Amino acid sequence: MGNTVGSLSANFCNFPKTTEDYYILGLWCADGYHWSSSIGLSNIDSGLVERFRKFFQRFFPPERIKLHIHSTGKRKHLGYQLYVNSRPLRKIFMDFRAQEKRDIPEYQNICAYFAGRFDGDGCINGNLTRDCRISYGNEKDATLDYYLLKRLGFEMARVYRYRTSHTYVIYISRFETQMFVDFLYQHSSKLQKLALRAPRDFGHTIIKRDQDTKITNLV
């Protein structure tokens, strides 16, 4: 039942479909690995790697899923590189990232996608109230997500370019940080961990959003 490297499996016909699928796409766009016919994730967070592994397990037998562990950085963190050899799945991921417009239907899927991007390349202060941002390697990627945020109603988000590091950053205004956390919280591993570590008097309340919230079209 395993997928061959070169053939398109019917298992992929409905991908992406679930909110978890869109989370995985967002996480891969942030910290994805691809090479030749391989697709996967590179990260130092074992929890995120395990979440990506569970995604792979929906489509591939255990022997197809490869994990490489190595030391990285001055602090000698363990780095994880999880991948499978699958040209069809690699093509789906690469085509998604190459879109000229982020084609993500439904409010909850957009929230899940941003949760994946945030878990991979985002940060926020310990109280989840300010200093919220997501980093990008190129302008196109940042701009597409900026307009996607506007579909969710974020009017004060801004994109900045850092010439020395050749990166782009989307900053979420402190006036909209609460809304950002509310939208992403149920999907984001990072936000859930930070909420557990926050001071006991932390007054953040997660607001349940109506899944039928109106989303405006991209400009």
C-alpha positions, 0 to 999 in steps of 0.5 A: 500500500506504500506510495512509490517515489514517482507515482501520484497516489490517490491518497493525496487527492484530497490534500490539503483538506483539514485544518491540520493539513493547512497547519502542516503546509504553514509549518513546512513553508517556515521550516521545510526541507526539500531535495530532489524527490524528498520532502520534509521538515528541518527543526530543533523542536522535537514536538514539531517534528513529531507532529510532522511525522504523524502527518507522514504516517497518514500516507506512508509506512514507517520504513518510508519515513526517514529521520536524521539527527545532528548537533547544531549551533554553539549550544549544540542543540539537536537538529532533526531532519524528517523526510520521505521520498515522494515526488507527488507530495513534494510537488503539492508542497512546492506548488502551494508555496509558488502560488501567486495568491494564497489559495486557502479556503475558509477561516479556520484553515487560514488560522491553522496555516498561520499557526504553522508559520508562527510555530516555525518562524514566529515569536511573541513575548511571554505574556502573549501580549506584544512583540508578535512577528513572523520572519520570512526569507523573501518578499513575495512570501511575506507579501502574500501572507500580509494580504492573507492576514488582511482577509482575517481583519488585521489592519495594522500589521506591517511588513519590514525588510532587514537588509543586513540579514536579507529577511522580511518580517510581518509585525502584528500590532500590539493592538491586534496581538490579542486577536492574533493569539485568539485566531491561532491558539487552538492550532499552535503548539508554540502558543499553547506552550507559552500560555502554560509558562505564563505568570499565574496572574496572566489574564489572557482569555481565548475567545472562540471565534465563529467559524462563519466569520466573513473573510474579505477577498484579497486586494 
